[in-house]
Amino acid sequence: MKRSRPVSIWITQILMLFSFVPITLGLAFSFLRSLVSNPSNLLSIRAVGFFTLAFGLTAIFLVYGFGGLWKRKRYGYWLGLVFLAGVNVKNIYTYAQTMYRFLAVGSNESEAGALMIVDVVVQSVLVILLLVLLLKVTFGKAERVFFSES
């Protein structure tokens, strides 16, 4: 009997879609815009390498990551973990920049200080929730059982 999909897997899939679909659409738009406006720019080694790498990585994460999570494949699980780890690293980096700015500027100014405090609080909550999600997907019993039954 197949178990129902854990909530953490649903959340990981939704985060993957929210992250990679706009990136893919943006890459496709920039590729088509370059193709229409100045196609000779696409023939440089830098452009070929960039578009090949960018489309390749987004295809891997969308097709194999999202699809693997959907089909209960082990590679989908690992790509989901890599995605969540990358999101956490990016969020911690962004959070560190915000905290540095907050501490450097200080909270003395009334309007800018209030916005910085809201920004720091929201980013703190986001970092903690995504870190908990990463740990849940990595070490959760329901997630391991879900992928071991396939």
C-alpha positions in Angstrom: 0.0 0.0 0.0 1.3 3.4 -1.0 1.6 6.0 1.8 0.3 9.5 1.2 2.8 12.2 0.3 4.2 13.9 3.4 3.5 17.7 3.7 7.2 18.5 3.6 7.4 16.9 0.2 4.4 19.0 -1.0 6.1 22.2 0.3 9.4 21.3 -1.4 7.6 20.8 -4.7 5.7 24.0 -4.4 9.0 25.9 -3.5 10.7 24.3 -6.6 7.9 25.5 -8.8 7.8 29.0 -7.4 11.6 29.2 -7.8 12.3 27.5 -11.1 9.3 28.3 -13.3 9.9 32.1 -13.2 13.6 31.5 -13.8 12.9 29.3 -16.8 10.4 31.8 -18.2 12.9 34.6 -17.7 15.7 32.6 -19.4 13.4 31.8 -22.3 12.4 35.4 -22.7 16.0 36.6 -22.7 17.0 33.9 -25.2 14.1 34.9 -27.5 14.8 38.6 -27.1 18.5 38.0 -28.0 17.4 35.8 -30.9 15.1 38.5 -32.3 17.1 41.6 -31.6 20.7 40.5 -32.2 21.3 36.8 -33.0 25.0 37.2 -33.4 25.3 37.7 -29.7 24.1 34.2 -29.1 27.1 32.7 -30.9 29.7 33.8 -28.4 31.2 31.1 -26.1 30.0 32.9 -23.1 26.3 33.1 -24.3 26.3 29.4 -25.4 27.9 28.3 -22.1 25.5 30.4 -20.0 22.3 29.4 -21.8 23.4 25.7 -21.9 24.2 25.6 -18.2 21.2 27.7 -17.1 18.7 25.7 -19.2 20.4 22.4 -18.2 20.2 23.1 -14.5 16.6 24.3 -14.5 15.6 21.3 -16.6 17.4 18.9 -14.2 15.7 20.5 -11.2 12.3 20.8 -12.8 12.1 17.5 -14.6 14.2 15.2 -12.4 13.8 17.0 -9.1 10.1 17.9 -9.2 9.2 14.9 -11.3 11.3 12.6 -9.1 9.6 13.8 -6.0 6.2 13.3 -7.7 7.1 9.8 -8.8 8.7 8.9 -5.5 12.1 8.4 -7.0 15.3 8.5 -4.9 17.0 10.9 -7.3 14.0 13.3 -6.8 14.6 13.1 -3.1 18.3 14.0 -3.4 17.7 16.8 -5.9 15.0 18.1 -3.5 17.6 18.1 -0.7 20.1 19.9 -2.9 17.5 22.5 -3.8 16.5 23.0 -0.1 20.2 23.2 0.9 20.8 25.8 -1.8 17.8 27.8 -0.8 19.0 27.8 2.8 22.5 28.9 1.9 21.1 31.8 -0.2 18.7 32.8 2.7 21.4 32.7 5.3 23.7 34.8 3.0 20.8 37.3 2.4 20.0 37.3 6.1 23.7 38.0 7.0 23.7 41.0 4.6 20.5 42.4 6.1 21.8 41.9 9.7 25.0 43.7 8.8 23.1 46.6 7.3 20.8 46.7 10.4 23.7 46.7 12.8 25.7 49.2 10.8 22.9 51.7 10.2 21.4 51.1 13.7 17.8 51.3 14.6 17.9 55.0 15.6 16.1 56.4 12.6 12.4 56.0 13.0 11.0 55.1 9.6 14.0 53.3 8.1 14.6 51.5 11.4 11.1 50.2 11.6 11.3 48.9 8.1 14.6 47.2 8.8 13.2 45.6 11.9 10.3 44.2 10.0 12.7 43.0 7.3 15.0 41.3 9.8 12.0 39.6 11.6 10.5 38.3 8.4 13.9 37.0 7.1 14.5 35.4 10.5 11.2 33.5 10.4 11.8 32.5 6.8 15.4 31.2 7.5 14.1 29.2 10.5 11.2 27.7 8.6 13.2 26.7 5.6 15.9 25.2 7.8 13.3 23.2 9.7 11.9 22.0 6.3 15.4 20.9 5.2 15.9 19.0 8.5 12.5 17.4 8.2 13.0 16.2 4.7 16.5 15.0 5.5 15.8 13.2 8.7 12.0 12.7 8.8 10.8 9.2 9.2 7.7 9.7 7.1 9.9 11.0 4.2 12.3 8.1 4.3 9.4 5.6 4.4 7.7 7.4 1.5 10.7 7.0 -0.7 11.7 3.5 0.4 8.3 2.0 -0.7 8.8 2.8 -4.4 
